[in-house]
Amino acid sequence: MNYIEVLAATFSTFFFGIIFSLTGKKLIYSSFAGGLGWYTHLLFFKELNYSKTASFVISAVVITIFSEIIGRLEKTTVTSTLIPALIPLVPGGGIYYTMSFFVENRFPEAFEKGRETIFLTVALSVGIFLVSTFSQILNRTIKYTKVLKKYRKFKEYKRTHKI
C-alpha cells in the first residue's frame, strides 16, 4: 500500500476544503474523509484486485457513510464533508486524456478513455446515491416511529383520562 498517495489525497482534500471555505473541524473531517476514500480505493483496487469501477463505488460508499455520520454528530450538512472528500477520486485525468486523444485524432483511445471516465463518474454517483437514499429512508423511519409512539401515548392518555 502506498501511504504517500493517501497522505497526498488527505492534503489535496485539505487544500480544496480551504477553497470551499471550510474551517475548523469540518476541514479536518473532510481531509480525513478524502484520505480514507483514497485508502479504500487503493485497498480494493491494488490489494484485493477489484476492478477500478468497483473500488470507486466502494470508496464513494465509505466516504458518504463517514460524511453522513459526521453530519449527524456535528449537526452540519453532509455535503460540507462529502464534496471536498471526493476530489481525489474525481477522474480529471481521464477527462484530460480523452480530450487529448480526440485532438490528436486517436479516436479508439479517446473512446476507451472516455468510456472508462464515464464509468468511474457513474460509480462515484452510484455509491453516493446508495448511501444517501438508505440514510433518508432510515431517518424517515425513525421520525415516523417517534411520531407513532407519541400518537399512541396520546391515545392511551385520552382513553384513560376520558378526554
WOWO-V154863 format. One record per run of one state. SS is the DSSP state (A for helix, B for strand, O for the rest). FROM is the first residue (numbers start at 1). LEN is the number of residues. If there is no record, write none. Layout:
# WOWO-V154863
ss=SS from=FROM len=LEN
ss=SS from=FROM len=LEN
This chain:
# WOWO-V154863
ss=O from=1 len=2
ss=A from=3 len=17
ss=O from=20 len=4
ss=A from=24 len=24
ss=O from=48 len=4
ss=A from=52 len=23
ss=O from=75 len=4
ss=A from=79 len=11
ss=O from=90 len=2
ss=A from=92 len=12
ss=O from=104 len=3
ss=A from=107 len=55
ss=O from=162 len=2
